[in-house]
Amino acid sequence: MYQDLRVFSGNAHPELAQAICDYLEMPLGQSEAFKFSNENIFVRFCENIRARDVFLVQPIVSPVSDRLMELFIMIDAAKRASAGRITAVVPYYAYGRSDKKDQPRIPITARLVANFMETAGADRLLTVDLHAGQIQGFFNIPVDELTAIYILSRYFKDKGIADLTVVATDVGDAKRARNVADLLGVPLAIVEKRRIGNEQRAEAVNIIGEVKGKKALIVDDEVDTGSTLVATMELLKRQGTTDIFACCTHPVLSGPAVERIERSPASELVVTDTIPLPIEKRLPKITVLSLAPLLGEAIQRIHTGQSVGELFQ
Protein backbone atom coordinates (compact mmCIF):
# COMPACT_ATOMS: atom_id res chain seq x y z
CA MET A 1 0.00 0.00 0.00
CA TYR A 2 1.22 3.50 -0.79
CA GLN A 3 2.12 5.84 2.02
CA ASP A 4 0.21 8.94 3.10
CA LEU A 5 -2.50 10.38 0.88
CA ARG A 6 -1.76 13.84 -0.55
CA VAL A 7 -4.14 16.01 -2.60
CA PHE A 8 -2.81 18.96 -4.61
CA SER A 9 -4.50 21.48 -6.86
CA GLY A 10 -3.50 23.30 -10.01
CA ASN A 11 -4.95 26.70 -10.82
CA ALA A 12 -8.00 25.33 -12.65
CA HIS A 13 -10.33 24.78 -9.68
CA PRO A 14 -8.71 25.20 -6.23
CA GLU A 15 -12.15 25.61 -4.61
CA LEU A 16 -13.11 22.08 -5.62
CA ALA A 17 -9.78 20.69 -4.44
CA GLN A 18 -10.26 22.40 -1.07
CA ALA A 19 -13.81 21.03 -0.79
CA ILE A 20 -12.50 17.52 -1.50
CA CYS A 21 -9.91 17.92 1.26
CA ASP A 22 -12.60 19.23 3.63
CA TYR A 23 -14.57 16.04 2.97
CA LEU A 24 -11.45 13.94 3.60
CA GLU A 25 -10.72 16.01 6.74
CA MET A 26 -7.16 16.72 5.64
CA PRO A 27 -5.26 19.83 4.53
CA LEU A 28 -4.79 20.65 0.86
CA GLY A 29 -1.21 19.93 -0.20
CA GLN A 30 1.14 22.88 -0.52
CA SER A 31 2.27 23.60 -4.08
CA GLU A 32 2.64 26.48 -6.50
CA ALA A 33 2.01 26.81 -10.21
CA PHE A 34 2.48 30.04 -12.11
CA LYS A 35 3.47 31.46 -15.48
CA PHE A 36 6.67 33.40 -16.11
CA SER A 37 6.62 36.58 -18.21
CA ASN A 38 7.69 34.47 -21.21
CA GLU A 39 4.51 32.35 -20.71
CA ASN A 40 6.47 29.29 -19.54
CA ILE A 41 4.67 27.46 -16.71
CA PHE A 42 6.49 26.59 -13.49
CA VAL A 43 5.29 24.07 -10.89
CA ARG A 44 6.76 23.18 -7.49
CA PHE A 45 5.60 20.94 -4.65
CA CYS A 46 6.33 22.64 -1.34
CA GLU A 47 6.36 19.46 0.75
CA ASN A 48 7.84 15.98 0.64
CA ILE A 49 5.85 13.59 -1.60
CA ARG A 50 8.38 10.74 -1.88
CA ALA A 51 6.51 7.40 -1.94
CA ARG A 52 3.22 9.25 -1.24
CA ASP A 53 -0.11 8.52 -2.93
CA VAL A 54 -0.54 11.79 -4.84
CA PHE A 55 -3.81 13.08 -6.34
CA LEU A 56 -3.64 16.12 -8.64
CA VAL A 57 -6.97 17.96 -9.05
CA GLN A 58 -7.12 19.80 -12.39
CA PRO A 59 -10.21 19.92 -14.61
CA ILE A 60 -9.27 20.97 -18.15
CA VAL A 61 -11.14 24.28 -18.28
CA SER A 62 -10.57 27.72 -19.81
CA PRO A 63 -7.85 28.64 -20.67
CA VAL A 64 -7.71 25.02 -21.84
CA SER A 65 -4.17 24.92 -23.24
CA ASP A 66 -2.71 26.50 -20.09
CA ARG A 67 -4.57 24.12 -17.82
CA LEU A 68 -3.48 21.10 -19.88
CA MET A 69 0.19 22.10 -19.79
CA GLU A 70 -0.07 22.86 -16.09
CA LEU A 71 -1.45 19.35 -15.50
CA PHE A 72 1.29 17.68 -17.55
CA ILE A 73 3.99 19.66 -15.73
CA MET A 74 2.44 18.85 -12.32
CA ILE A 75 2.48 15.16 -13.18
CA ASP A 76 6.11 15.36 -14.35
CA ALA A 77 7.14 17.27 -11.22
CA ALA A 78 5.47 14.67 -9.00
CA LYS A 79 7.14 11.83 -10.89
CA ARG A 80 10.57 13.46 -10.54
CA ALA A 81 9.88 13.99 -6.81
CA SER A 82 9.52 10.19 -6.50
CA ALA A 83 5.80 10.14 -5.73
CA GLY A 84 4.65 6.58 -5.07
CA ARG A 85 1.60 6.82 -7.33
CA ILE A 86 0.19 9.74 -9.31
CA THR A 87 -3.55 10.00 -10.00
CA ALA A 88 -4.74 12.79 -12.28
CA VAL A 89 -8.13 13.94 -10.96
CA VAL A 90 -9.71 15.52 -14.06
CA PRO A 91 -13.42 16.10 -13.33
CA TYR A 92 -13.89 17.67 -16.77
CA TYR A 93 -11.98 16.09 -19.65
CA ALA A 94 -11.71 18.66 -22.45
CA TYR A 95 -11.48 17.58 -26.09
CA GLY A 96 -13.94 14.79 -25.24
CA ARG A 97 -15.94 15.54 -28.40
CA SER A 98 -12.88 14.81 -30.54
CA ASP A 99 -13.18 11.07 -29.90
CA LYS A 100 -13.33 9.67 -33.46
CA LYS A 101 -12.61 10.48 -37.10
CA ASP A 102 -16.01 11.45 -38.47
CA GLN A 103 -14.53 13.66 -41.20
CA PRO A 104 -11.46 13.24 -43.44
CA ARG A 105 -8.07 14.55 -42.26
CA ILE A 106 -9.00 15.42 -38.68
CA PRO A 107 -7.33 14.43 -35.37
CA ILE A 108 -8.58 12.31 -32.48
CA THR A 109 -7.53 14.84 -29.87
CA ALA A 110 -9.09 13.04 -26.91
CA ARG A 111 -6.64 10.20 -27.60
CA LEU A 112 -3.74 12.65 -27.95
CA VAL A 113 -4.49 14.17 -24.53
CA ALA A 114 -4.54 10.65 -23.05
CA ASN A 115 -1.14 9.93 -24.60
CA PHE A 116 0.31 13.15 -23.19
CA MET A 117 -1.04 12.36 -19.71
CA GLU A 118 0.54 8.89 -19.72
CA THR A 119 3.83 10.15 -21.14
CA ALA A 120 4.00 12.79 -18.40
CA GLY A 121 3.83 9.96 -15.85
CA ALA A 122 0.25 9.62 -14.60
CA ASP A 123 -0.48 6.18 -13.09
CA ARG A 124 -4.27 6.48 -13.22
CA LEU A 125 -7.10 8.86 -14.10
CA LEU A 126 -10.15 9.81 -12.04
CA THR A 127 -12.78 11.66 -14.06
CA VAL A 128 -16.53 12.37 -14.23
CA ASP A 129 -19.02 11.71 -17.07
CA LEU A 130 -16.81 11.51 -20.14
CA HIS A 131 -18.48 12.78 -23.32
CA ALA A 132 -17.92 9.37 -24.92
CA GLY A 133 -17.38 6.09 -23.09
CA GLN A 134 -14.71 4.91 -25.52
CA ILE A 135 -12.31 7.58 -24.20
CA GLN A 136 -11.58 5.18 -21.33
CA GLY A 137 -10.07 2.86 -23.94
CA PHE A 138 -7.65 5.57 -25.09
CA PHE A 139 -5.68 5.03 -21.86
CA ASN A 140 -3.31 2.20 -21.00
CA ILE A 141 -3.58 3.11 -17.31
CA PRO A 142 -6.58 2.50 -15.01
CA VAL A 143 -9.47 4.96 -15.50
CA ASP A 144 -12.16 5.49 -12.86
CA GLU A 145 -15.13 7.30 -14.40
CA LEU A 146 -17.61 8.63 -11.86
CA THR A 147 -21.09 9.83 -12.79
CA ALA A 148 -23.20 12.72 -11.49
CA ILE A 149 -26.54 11.27 -12.64
CA TYR A 150 -27.41 9.89 -9.18
CA ILE A 151 -26.82 13.27 -7.50
CA LEU A 152 -28.75 15.12 -10.22
CA SER A 153 -31.60 12.57 -10.15
CA ARG A 154 -31.86 12.76 -6.35
CA TYR A 155 -32.18 16.56 -6.57
CA PHE A 156 -35.15 16.34 -8.94
CA LYS A 157 -36.70 13.40 -7.08
CA ASP A 158 -36.70 15.53 -3.92
CA LYS A 159 -38.49 18.33 -5.81
CA GLY A 160 -41.38 15.93 -6.48
CA ILE A 161 -42.30 17.33 -9.91
CA ALA A 162 -45.55 15.81 -11.20
CA ASP A 163 -46.15 14.77 -14.84
CA LEU A 164 -42.43 14.81 -15.61
CA THR A 165 -40.79 13.43 -18.76
CA VAL A 166 -37.02 13.16 -19.16
CA VAL A 167 -35.77 14.43 -22.53
CA ALA A 168 -32.52 13.41 -24.25
CA THR A 169 -31.06 16.15 -26.46
CA ASP A 170 -30.18 13.60 -29.13
CA VAL A 171 -30.03 9.86 -29.79
CA GLY A 172 -26.39 9.74 -28.66
CA ASP A 173 -27.38 10.90 -25.17
CA ALA A 174 -30.38 8.58 -24.90
CA LYS A 175 -28.61 6.09 -22.60
CA ARG A 176 -27.70 8.78 -20.04
CA ALA A 177 -31.23 10.20 -20.15
CA ARG A 178 -32.74 6.71 -19.92
CA ASN A 179 -30.77 6.10 -16.71
CA VAL A 180 -32.12 9.34 -15.21
CA ALA A 181 -35.67 8.47 -16.31
CA ASP A 182 -35.35 5.05 -14.68
CA LEU A 183 -34.05 6.57 -11.43
CA LEU A 184 -36.99 9.01 -11.38
CA GLY A 185 -39.53 6.43 -12.57
CA VAL A 186 -40.76 8.65 -15.42
CA PRO A 187 -41.01 8.26 -19.23
CA LEU A 188 -38.32 9.22 -21.74
CA ALA A 189 -38.48 11.35 -24.90
CA ILE A 190 -35.67 11.82 -27.44
CA VAL A 191 -34.96 14.85 -29.62
CA GLU A 192 -33.92 14.33 -33.21
CA LYS A 193 -31.47 17.06 -34.16
CA ARG A 194 -29.09 18.15 -36.89
CA ARG A 195 -25.71 19.75 -36.12
CA ILE A 196 -24.72 22.30 -38.75
CA GLY A 197 -21.17 21.56 -39.94
CA ASN A 198 -18.37 22.35 -37.49
CA GLU A 199 -20.25 25.42 -36.28
CA GLN A 200 -21.48 25.23 -32.71
CA ARG A 201 -25.11 25.33 -33.82
CA ALA A 202 -27.71 22.60 -33.73
CA GLU A 203 -31.22 22.38 -35.10
CA ALA A 204 -33.83 20.35 -33.21
CA VAL A 205 -36.28 18.93 -35.74
CA ASN A 206 -38.52 16.40 -33.98
CA ILE A 207 -39.35 14.74 -30.64
CA ILE A 208 -39.82 11.00 -30.24
CA GLY A 209 -42.14 10.57 -27.26
CA GLU A 210 -45.08 12.30 -25.58
CA VAL A 211 -44.41 15.74 -24.05
CA LYS A 212 -47.64 17.69 -24.63
CA GLY A 213 -49.15 18.92 -21.36
CA LYS A 214 -46.17 17.58 -19.38
CA LYS A 215 -43.17 19.05 -17.60
CA ALA A 216 -39.80 18.26 -19.18
CA LEU A 217 -36.37 17.58 -17.71
CA ILE A 218 -33.63 17.90 -20.33
CA VAL A 219 -30.55 15.78 -19.56
CA ASP A 220 -27.12 16.34 -21.13
CA ASP A 221 -23.52 15.70 -20.16
CA GLU A 222 -22.41 19.29 -20.79
CA VAL A 223 -23.75 22.67 -21.84
CA ASP A 224 -21.24 24.57 -23.96
CA THR A 225 -22.67 27.46 -26.01
CA GLY A 226 -26.22 26.48 -25.03
CA SER A 227 -27.41 26.20 -28.64
CA THR A 228 -28.51 22.55 -28.35
CA LEU A 229 -30.16 23.15 -24.99
CA VAL A 230 -32.12 26.23 -26.12
CA ALA A 231 -33.10 24.62 -29.43
CA THR A 232 -34.48 21.67 -27.46
CA MET A 233 -36.41 23.99 -25.13
CA GLU A 234 -37.96 25.90 -28.02
CA LEU A 235 -39.05 22.66 -29.68
CA LEU A 236 -40.56 21.43 -26.40
CA LYS A 237 -42.50 24.68 -26.03
CA ARG A 238 -43.86 24.30 -29.57
CA GLN A 239 -44.89 20.74 -28.70
CA GLY A 240 -46.95 21.94 -25.70
CA THR A 241 -44.66 21.32 -22.72
CA THR A 242 -45.90 23.26 -19.66
CA ASP A 243 -42.61 23.71 -17.78
CA ILE A 244 -38.96 22.99 -18.56
CA PHE A 245 -36.05 22.02 -16.33
CA ALA A 246 -32.56 21.03 -17.44
CA CYS A 247 -29.50 19.43 -15.90
CA CYS A 248 -25.95 18.64 -16.92
CA THR A 249 -22.71 17.56 -15.29
CA HIS A 250 -20.35 20.07 -16.92
CA PRO A 251 -21.35 23.77 -17.17
CA VAL A 252 -18.86 24.92 -19.81
CA LEU A 253 -21.15 27.91 -20.64
CA SER A 254 -18.88 29.46 -23.25
CA GLY A 255 -19.61 32.39 -25.56
CA PRO A 256 -23.27 33.45 -25.51
CA ALA A 257 -24.42 30.52 -23.31
CA VAL A 258 -25.35 32.49 -20.19
CA GLU A 259 -27.30 35.09 -22.17
CA ARG A 260 -29.14 32.32 -24.06
CA ILE A 261 -30.06 30.49 -20.85
CA GLU A 262 -31.23 33.72 -19.20
CA ARG A 263 -33.61 34.38 -22.13
CA SER A 264 -34.65 30.73 -22.44
CA PRO A 265 -37.96 29.28 -21.17
CA ALA A 266 -36.11 27.10 -18.62
CA SER A 267 -37.31 27.38 -15.03
CA GLU A 268 -34.03 25.95 -13.70
CA LEU A 269 -30.70 24.60 -14.94
CA VAL A 270 -28.97 22.31 -12.44
CA VAL A 271 -25.23 21.72 -12.88
CA THR A 272 -22.28 20.42 -10.85
CA ASP A 273 -18.99 22.02 -9.86
CA THR A 274 -16.70 19.98 -12.13
CA ILE A 275 -16.06 23.37 -13.78
CA PRO A 276 -15.72 26.59 -11.74
CA LEU A 277 -18.63 28.94 -12.35
CA PRO A 278 -17.62 32.61 -11.95
CA ILE A 279 -20.01 34.97 -10.23
CA GLU A 280 -21.07 36.64 -13.50
CA LYS A 281 -22.38 33.28 -14.77
CA ARG A 282 -24.35 32.39 -11.64
CA LEU A 283 -27.84 33.24 -12.84
CA PRO A 284 -30.74 32.89 -10.36
CA LYS A 285 -32.05 30.01 -12.48
CA ILE A 286 -28.71 28.10 -12.31
CA THR A 287 -28.27 25.72 -9.34
CA VAL A 288 -24.82 24.24 -8.61
CA LEU A 289 -24.49 20.88 -6.82
CA SER A 290 -21.09 19.90 -5.41
CA LEU A 291 -19.35 16.66 -6.42
CA ALA A 292 -16.64 17.13 -3.76
CA PRO A 293 -18.07 14.37 -1.49
CA LEU A 294 -18.27 11.95 -4.44
CA LEU A 295 -14.72 12.72 -5.60
CA GLY A 296 -13.44 12.63 -2.03
CA GLU A 297 -15.00 9.24 -1.40
CA ALA A 298 -13.55 7.91 -4.68
CA ILE A 299 -10.08 9.20 -3.75
CA GLN A 300 -10.35 7.55 -0.33
CA ARG A 301 -11.38 4.25 -1.93
CA ILE A 302 -8.57 4.35 -4.50
CA HIS A 303 -6.06 5.09 -1.74
CA THR A 304 -7.24 2.21 0.45
CA GLY A 305 -7.73 -0.28 -2.39
CA GLN A 306 -11.51 -0.45 -2.15
CA SER A 307 -13.97 -0.68 -5.04
CA VAL A 308 -14.95 2.61 -6.67
CA GLY A 309 -17.77 0.92 -8.58
CA GLU A 310 -19.55 0.09 -5.32
CA LEU A 311 -20.29 3.81 -4.95
CA PHE A 312 -23.02 3.36 -7.56
CA GLN A 313 -24.50 0.02 -6.49
C-alpha positions in Angstrom: 0.0 0.0 0.0 1.2 3.5 -0.8 2.1 5.8 2.0 0.2 8.9 3.1 -2.5 10.4 0.9 -1.8 13.8 -0.6 -4.1 16.0 -2.6 -2.8 19.0 -4.6 -4.5 21.5 -6.9 -3.5 23.3 -10.0 -5.0 26.7 -10.8 -8.0 25.3 -12.7 -10.3 24.8 -9.7 -8.7 25.2 -6.2 -12.2 25.6 -4.6 -13.1 22.1 -5.6 -9.8 20.7 -4.4 -10.3 22.4 -1.1 -13.8 21.0 -0.8 -12.5 17.5 -1.5 -9.9 17.9 1.3 -12.6 19.2 3.6 -14.6 16.0 3.0 -11.5 13.9 3.6 -10.7 16.0 6.7 -7.2 16.7 5.6 -5.3 19.8 4.5 -4.8 20.6 0.9 -1.2 19.9 -0.2 1.1 22.9 -0.5 2.3 23.6 -4.1 2.6 26.5 -6.5 2.0 26.8 -10.2 2.5 30.0 -12.1 3.5 31.5 -15.5 6.7 33.4 -16.1 6.6 36.6 -18.2 7.7 34.5 -21.2 4.5 32.3 -20.7 6.5 29.3 -19.5 4.7 27.5 -16.7 6.5 26.6 -13.5 5.3 24.1 -10.9 6.8 23.2 -7.5 5.6 20.9 -4.7 6.3 22.6 -1.3 6.4 19.5 0.8 7.8 16.0 0.6 5.8 13.6 -1.6 8.4 10.7 -1.9 6.5 7.4 -1.9 3.2 9.3 -1.2 -0.1 8.5 -2.9 -0.5 11.8 -4.8 -3.8 13.1 -6.3 -3.6 16.1 -8.6 -7.0 18.0 -9.1 -7.1 19.8 -12.4 -10.2 19.9 -14.6 -9.3 21.0 -18.2 -11.1 24.3 -18.3 -10.6 27.7 -19.8 -7.9 28.6 -20.7 -7.7 25.0 -21.8 -4.2 24.9 -23.2 -2.7 26.5 -20.1 -4.6 24.1 -17.8 -3.5 21.1 -19.9 0.2 22.1 -19.8 -0.1 22.9 -16.1 -1.5 19.4 -15.5 1.3 17.7 -17.5 4.0 19.7 -15.7 2.4 18.9 -12.3 2.5 15.2 -13.2 6.1 15.4 -14.3 7.1 17.3 -11.2 5.5 14.7 -9.0 7.1 11.8 -10.9 10.6 13.5 -10.5 9.9 14.0 -6.8 9.5 10.2 -6.5 5.8 10.1 -5.7 4.7 6.6 -5.1 1.6 6.8 -7.3 0.2 9.7 -9.3 -3.5 10.0 -10.0 -4.7 12.8 -12.3 -8.1 13.9 -11.0 -9.7 15.5 -14.1 -13.4 16.1 -13.3 -13.9 17.7 -16.8 -12.0 16.1 -19.7 -11.7 18.7 -22.4 -11.5 17.6 -26.1 -13.9 14.8 -25.2 -15.9 15.5 -28.4 -12.9 14.8 -30.5 -13.2 11.1 -29.9 -13.3 9.7 -33.5 -12.6 10.5 -37.1 -16.0 11.4 -38.5 -14.5 13.7 -41.2 -11.5 13.2 -43.4 -8.1 14.5 -42.3 -9.0 15.4 -38.7 -7.3 14.4 -35.4 -8.6 12.3 -32.5 -7.5 14.8 -29.9 -9.1 13.0 -26.9 -6.6 10.2 -27.6 -3.7 12.6 -28.0 -4.5 14.2 -24.5 -4.5 10.6 -23.1 -1.1 9.9 -24.6 0.3 13.2 -23.2 -1.0 12.4 -19.7 0.5 8.9 -19.7 3.8 10.1 -21.1 4.0 12.8 -18.4 3.8 10.0 -15.9 0.2 9.6 -14.6 -0.5 6.2 -13.1 -4.3 6.5 -13.2 -7.1 8.9 -14.1 -10.1 9.8 -12.0 -12.8 11.7 -14.1 -16.5 12.4 -14.2 -19.0 11.7 -17.1 -16.8 11.5 -20.1 -18.5 12.8 -23.3 -17.9 9.4 -24.9 -17.4 6.1 -23.1 -14.7 4.9 -25.5 -12.3 7.6 -24.2 -11.6 5.2 -21.3 -10.1 2.9 -23.9 -7.6 5.6 -25.1 -5.7 5.0 -21.9 -3.3 2.2 -21.0 -3.6 3.1 -17.3 -6.6 2.5 -15.0 -9.5 5.0 -15.5 -12.2 5.5 -12.9 -15.1 7.3 -14.4 -17.6 8.6 -11.9 -21.1 9.8 -12.8 -23.2 12.7 -11.5 -26.5 11.3 -12.6 -27.4 9.9 -9.2 -26.8 13.3 -7.5 -28.8 15.1 -10.2 -31.6 12.6 -10.2 -31.9 12.8 -6.4 -32.2 16.6 -6.6 -35.1 16.3 -8.9 -36.7 13.4 -7.1 -36.7 15.5 -3.9 -38.5 18.3 -5.8 -41.4 15.9 -6.5 -42.3 17.3 -9.9 -45.6 15.8 -11.2 -46.2 14.8 -14.8 -42.4 14.8 -15.6 -40.8 13.4 -18.8 -37.0 13.2 -19.2 -35.8 14.4 -22.5 -32.5 13.4 -24.2 -31.1 16.2 -26.5 -30.2 13.6 -29.1 -30.0 9.9 -29.8 -26.4 9.7 -28.7 -27.4 10.9 -25.2 -30.4 8.6 -24.9 -28.6 6.1 -22.6 -27.7 8.8 -20.0 -31.2 10.2 -20.2 -32.7 6.7 -19.9 -30.8 6.1 -16.7 -32.1 9.3 -15.2 -35.7 8.5 -16.3 -35.3 5.0 -14.7 -34.1 6.6 -11.4 -37.0 9.0 -11.4 -39.5 6.4 -12.6 -40.8 8.6 -15.4 -41.0 8.3 -19.2 -38.3 9.2 -21.7 -38.5 11.4 -24.9 -35.7 11.8 -27.4 -35.0 14.9 -29.6 -33.9 14.3 -33.2 -31.5 17.1 -34.2 -29.1 18.2 -36.9 -25.7 19.7 -36.1 -24.7 22.3 -38.8 -21.2 21.6 -39.9 -18.4 22.4 -37.5 -20.2 25.4 -36.3 -21.5 25.2 -32.7 -25.1 25.3 -33.8 -27.7 22.6 -33.7 -31.2 22.4 -35.1 -33.8 20.4 -33.2 -36.3 18.9 -35.7 -38.5 16.4 -34.0 -39.4 14.7 -30.6 -39.8 11.0 -30.2 -42.1 10.6 -27.3 -45.1 12.3 -25.6 -44.4 15.7 -24.1 -47.6 17.7 -24.6 -49.1 18.9 -21.4 -46.2 17.6 -19.4 -43.2 19.1 -17.6 -39.8 18.3 -19.2 -36.4 17.6 -17.7 -33.6 17.9 -20.3 -30.6 15.8 -19.6 -27.1 16.3 -21.1 -23.5 15.7 -20.2 -22.4 19.3 -20.8 -23.7 22.7 -21.8 -21.2 24.6 -24.0 -22.7 27.5 -26.0 -26.2 26.5 -25.0 -27.4 26.2 -28.6 -28.5 22.5 -28.4 -30.2 23.1 -25.0 -32.1 26.2 -26.1 -33.1 24.6 -29.4 -34.5 21.7 -27.5 -36.4 24.0 -25.1 -38.0 25.9 -28.0 -39.0 22.7 -29.7 -40.6 21.4 -26.4 -42.5 24.7 -26.0 -43.9 24.3 -29.6 -44.9 20.7 -28.7 -46.9 21.9 -25.7 -44.7 21.3 -22.7 -45.9 23.3 -19.7 -42.6 23.7 -17.8 -39.0 23.0 -18.6 -36.0 22.0 -16.3 -32.6 21.0 -17.4 -29.5 19.4 -15.9 -26.0 18.6 -16.9 -22.7 17.6 -15.3 -20.4 20.1 -16.9 -21.4 23.8 -17.2 -18.9 24.9 -19.8 -21.1 27.9 -20.6 -18.9 29.5 -23.2 -19.6 32.4 -25.6 -23.3 33.5 -25.5 -24.4 30.5 -23.3 -25.4 32.5 -20.2 -27.3 35.1 -22.2 -29.1 32.3 -24.1 -30.1 30.5 -20.9 -31.2 33.7 -19.2 -33.6 34.4 -22.1 -34.7 30.7 -22.4 -38.0 29.3 -21.2 -36.1 27.1 -18.6 -37.3 27.4 -15.0 -34.0 25.9 -13.7 -30.7 24.6 -14.9 -29.0 22.3 -12.4 -25.2 21.7 -12.9 -22.3 20.4 -10.8 -19.0 22.0 -9.9 -16.7 20.0 -12.1 -16.1 23.4 -13.8 -15.7 26.6 -11.7 -18.6 28.9 -12.4 -17.6 32.6 -11.9 -20.0 35.0 -10.2 -21.1 36.6 -13.5 -22.4 33.3 -14.8 -24.3 32.4 -11.6 -27.8 33.2 -12.8 -30.7 32.9 -10.4 -32.1 30.0 -12.5 -28.7 28.1 -12.3 -28.3 25.7 -9.3 -24.8 24.2 -8.6 -24.5 20.9 -6.8 -21.1 19.9 -5.4 -19.3 16.7 -6.4 -16.6 17.1 -3.8 -18.1 14.4 -1.5 -18.3 11.9 -4.4 -14.7 12.7 -5.6 -13.4 12.6 -2.0 -15.0 9.2 -1.4 -13.5 7.9 -4.7 -10.1 9.2 -3.7 -10.3 7.5 -0.3 -11.4 4.2 -1.9 -8.6 4.4 -4.5 -6.1 5.1 -1.7 -7.2 2.2 0.5 -7.7 -0.3 -2.4 -11.5 -0.4 -2.2 -14.0 -0.7 -5.0 -14.9 2.6 -6.7 -17.8 0.9 -8.6 -19.6 0.1 -5.3 -20.3 3.8 -4.9 -23.0 3.4 -7.6 -24.5 0.0 -6.5 
